[in-house]
Amino acid sequence: MFLFFLHVTFVFLLLTSHVSSTPTEKHIFILAGQSNMAGRGGVRHSIWDGYVPPECHPNPLILRLNQKLQWEQAHEPLHADIDVNKTCGVGPGMVFANEVQAHVGLVGLVPCAVGGTKITQWERGAGLYMNMVNRANASMKEGGVIKGVLWYQGESDTVKEADADSYKINMERLVRDLRLDLRIPTLPIIQVAIASGGTLH
């Protein structure tokens, strides 16, 4: 997982290399999807072991928007006050942020992921979607620019064949709606789709 996100980081930097920024500008990233984004690393029997890999260590130049819409220094588990019905552990957000921060300066993370969710629960008008948009808008009130969305989701849509077949359309709609509602027509959305390894029904 960590190697994948290091690779994705460089892809993102290539996509945004033409965008000018100041040294103090906050580069904001939305973290959305289900449990793999919320973070389950190190969680066994609903208890997190507390181990934080070096790639995920805190950095004073990496902030997170907490549940109260306040900026604070980011640390694992990033989604502890967002995905509240499950135990959160290490996820991909901090390793991504640490790599990006080395290139751009101040980074702001906006955790929104909730474990076990299907893409239809993130469609426009649904609670998860509206919460994501509201948090994204709140993240820009004190300055900063949303540079991308990390979308790590899909396992819940692999159980039924009908859900898997409609995933492409639902994902394309989500991208269009999010770019429209955030008023960022070229907003990069980095997607990781997950397969369960089970049998479709």
Secondary structure, 3 states (H helix, E strand, C coil): CHHHHHHHHHHHHHHCCCCCCCCCCCEEEEEEECHHHHCCECEECCEECCCCCHHHCCCCCEEEECCCCCEEECCCCCCCCCCCCCCCCECCHHHHHHHHHHHHCCEEEEECCCCCCCHHHHCCCCHHHHHHHHHHHHHCCCCCEEEEEEEECCHHHCCCHHHHHCHHHHHHHHHHHHHHHCCCCCCCEEEECCCCCCCCC
